[in-house]
């Protein structure tokens, strides 16, 4: 093989990301996210997609169009050419959701080897949320300050008591792996988290969704808007357009919208009833149906009337 067949390559650098390398972005009361290392850029993705090397001959608008095409048609492999390593401090209950994304390389702070981080996430009086009646794993609305202040007071007392018990066990010489067992899930942990861009975008799509738990959503928003947007701006623009701000329609939903646009009210109701979306309770109100509720949210985003809303209060 000829020695001069390939041009010399240099490591890809993203100036906007280099400026924040190692700097912590504060999340919640004592959490943070910071970039430790990264590999690749927008350019890496178009290079992989074209199976080419060096600074390609395509114009920037063509690069943008290619990235948008890859995102639109969910071609994942080129996005896997980019990786990022983050250092995060996060409450353990939030970390439980985070670690469910098994497509990353993780090394977490060990409370068997080291003392537990002396910090627990606290809740302000106006931050206590009410359990949602339509979503068993979600919340909707907040309690008033009178209730919130009492709950925050109890939380603080519990945190202090739990830490006192832990410290007492440590002072007695109890093994760290056992002394930690009664620490609350609000205790902060830290981890190094390395993930490729394709899987990171999947994480962000799920955890930036309005239905995601608020705490992990705050981390995701920092990662998305403060880090990924600076790292791969062309990818982020396409991601916002095709994933974050787009609407996915099932076949049933598309049929309902088509009938609404055609003014076929009777057929709309017939289709919704066939889907089991308009089953009523004894008092005449509609039963909870997540598919119908999700369609109603999409209709509202499209500024379209919900046909059955005025009939079922």
KARA-V294579 format. One record per residue. RES is the residue in three letters. SS is DSSP state (2 for helix, 1 for strand, 0 for the rest). PHI is phi in whole degrees, 0 to 359 (NA if undefined). D_FIRST is the distance of its C-alpha to the first C-alpha in whole Angstrom. Layout:
RES;SS;PHI;D_FIRST
RES;SS;PHI;D_FIRST
This chain:
UNK;0;NA;0
UNK;0;293;4
UNK;0;294;6
UNK;0;265;9
UNK;0;293;8
UNK;0;248;10
UNK;0;281;13
UNK;0;291;15
UNK;0;252;18
UNK;0;240;21
UNK;0;299;24
UNK;0;285;26
UNK;0;239;29
UNK;0;245;32
UNK;2;302;35
UNK;2;297;38
UNK;2;279;37
UNK;2;300;36
UNK;0;294;40
UNK;0;252;41
UNK;0;303;39
UNK;0;86;41
UNK;0;277;45
UNK;0;279;47
UNK;1;259;48
UNK;1;290;52
UNK;1;225;53
UNK;0;56;56
UNK;0;273;58
UNK;0;215;56
UNK;1;265;53
UNK;1;201;49
UNK;1;224;46
UNK;1;215;43
UNK;1;276;39
UNK;1;262;38
UNK;1;198;34
UNK;1;204;32
UNK;1;218;28
UNK;0;94;27
UNK;0;199;29
UNK;2;308;30
UNK;2;299;27
UNK;2;298;25
UNK;2;290;27
UNK;2;290;26
UNK;2;298;22
UNK;2;296;22
UNK;2;294;24
UNK;2;264;22
UNK;0;49;19
UNK;0;231;18
UNK;0;231;17
UNK;0;74;18
UNK;0;279;22
UNK;0;302;22
UNK;0;264;24
UNK;0;280;27
UNK;0;284;30
UNK;2;300;32
UNK;2;294;34
UNK;2;290;32
UNK;2;299;30
UNK;2;298;34
UNK;2;297;34
UNK;2;293;31
UNK;2;298;32
UNK;2;296;36
UNK;2;296;35
UNK;2;298;33
UNK;2;292;36
UNK;2;297;38
UNK;0;259;37
UNK;0;55;36
UNK;0;276;32
UNK;0;273;32
UNK;2;304;28
UNK;2;302;27
UNK;2;288;30
UNK;2;286;29
UNK;2;285;26
UNK;0;253;29
UNK;1;224;31
UNK;1;217;34
UNK;1;244;36
UNK;1;245;40
UNK;1;250;43
UNK;1;234;46
UNK;1;242;49
UNK;1;211;51
UNK;1;297;54
UNK;2;299;54
UNK;2;292;55
UNK;2;290;53
UNK;2;296;50
UNK;2;302;51
UNK;2;288;50
UNK;2;301;47
UNK;0;287;46
UNK;0;295;46
UNK;0;281;43
UNK;0;273;41
UNK;0;260;37
UNK;1;231;37
UNK;1;260;37
UNK;1;230;40
UNK;1;227;42
UNK;1;258;45
UNK;0;306;48
UNK;0;257;50
UNK;0;273;54
UNK;0;276;54
UNK;0;266;52
UNK;0;239;53
UNK;0;292;56
UNK;0;301;56
UNK;0;300;56
UNK;0;275;59
UNK;0;199;59
UNK;1;226;60
UNK;0;291;60
UNK;0;253;63
UNK;0;247;64
UNK;0;290;66
UNK;2;306;70
UNK;2;267;69
UNK;2;250;65
UNK;0;280;67
UNK;1;262;66
UNK;1;267;68
UNK;1;298;66
UNK;0;289;66
UNK;0;274;68
UNK;0;260;65
UNK;0;227;62
UNK;0;296;63
UNK;0;252;60
UNK;0;235;60
UNK;1;226;63
UNK;1;205;65
UNK;1;82;67
UNK;1;227;68
UNK;0;284;72
UNK;0;288;74
UNK;2;296;74
UNK;2;299;77
UNK;2;290;75
UNK;2;299;72
UNK;2;296;74
UNK;2;293;75
UNK;2;295;72
UNK;2;294;70
UNK;2;297;73
UNK;2;297;73
UNK;2;299;69
UNK;2;298;69
UNK;2;296;72
UNK;2;294;70
UNK;2;301;67
UNK;2;295;69
UNK;2;292;70
UNK;2;298;67
UNK;2;292;66
UNK;2;298;69
UNK;2;297;69
UNK;2;299;65
UNK;2;298;66
UNK;2;296;69
UNK;2;298;67
UNK;2;298;64
UNK;2;298;67
UNK;2;285;69
UNK;0;97;65
UNK;0;298;64
UNK;0;304;61
UNK;2;302;59
UNK;2;295;57
UNK;2;261;61
UNK;2;299;62
UNK;2;282;60
UNK;2;295;61
UNK;2;253;64
UNK;0;291;62
UNK;0;288;62
UNK;0;292;59
UNK;0;283;59
UNK;1;298;58
UNK;1;285;55
UNK;1;233;51
UNK;1;231;48
UNK;1;202;45
UNK;1;263;41
UNK;1;229;40
UNK;1;248;36
UNK;1;210;35
UNK;1;278;32
UNK;2;296;33
UNK;2;301;34
UNK;2;287;36
UNK;2;295;38
UNK;2;295;39
UNK;2;295;41
UNK;2;302;42
UNK;2;293;44
UNK;2;300;45
UNK;2;283;47
UNK;2;270;48
UNK;0;265;49
UNK;0;297;51
UNK;0;303;55
UNK;0;276;56
UNK;0;289;53
UNK;0;299;55
UNK;2;305;56
UNK;2;297;55
UNK;2;286;51
UNK;2;295;51
UNK;2;295;52
UNK;2;296;49
UNK;2;297;47
UNK;2;294;48
UNK;2;296;47
UNK;2;299;44
UNK;2;290;43
UNK;2;282;45
UNK;2;264;44
UNK;2;241;41
UNK;2;297;39
UNK;2;299;40
UNK;2;283;39
UNK;2;287;36
UNK;0;228;35
UNK;2;300;37
UNK;2;292;36
UNK;2;295;36
UNK;2;298;39
UNK;2;299;41
UNK;2;292;39
UNK;2;296;40
UNK;2;299;44
UNK;2;289;44
UNK;2;266;43
UNK;2;239;44
UNK;2;293;46
UNK;0;255;49
UNK;0;266;48
UNK;0;238;50
UNK;0;269;50
UNK;0;245;52
UNK;0;285;53
UNK;2;300;54
UNK;2;294;57
UNK;2;294;57
UNK;2;298;56
UNK;2;295;59
UNK;2;299;61
UNK;2;296;60
UNK;2;297;60
UNK;2;292;63
UNK;2;298;64
UNK;2;295;63
UNK;0;275;65
UNK;0;72;68
UNK;0;267;69
UNK;2;299;70
UNK;2;301;72
UNK;2;292;69
UNK;2;299;67
UNK;2;295;70
UNK;2;296;69
UNK;2;295;65
UNK;2;297;66
UNK;2;294;69
UNK;2;298;67
UNK;0;279;64
UNK;0;78;66
UNK;0;271;66
UNK;0;244;70
UNK;0;290;72
UNK;1;253;75
UNK;0;277;76
UNK;0;298;80
UNK;0;276;81
UNK;0;92;79
UNK;0;277;76
UNK;1;285;72
UNK;0;289;71
UNK;0;296;68
UNK;0;215;65
UNK;2;297;61
UNK;2;297;60
UNK;2;294;63
UNK;2;298;62
UNK;2;293;59
UNK;2;294;59
UNK;2;300;62
UNK;2;296;60
UNK;2;291;58
UNK;2;297;60
UNK;2;295;62
UNK;2;296;58
UNK;0;274;58
UNK;0;58;62
UNK;0;250;63
UNK;0;289;67
UNK;0;269;67
UNK;0;306;69
UNK;0;268;71
UNK;0;299;71
UNK;0;285;75
UNK;0;268;76
UNK;0;234;75
UNK;0;283;76
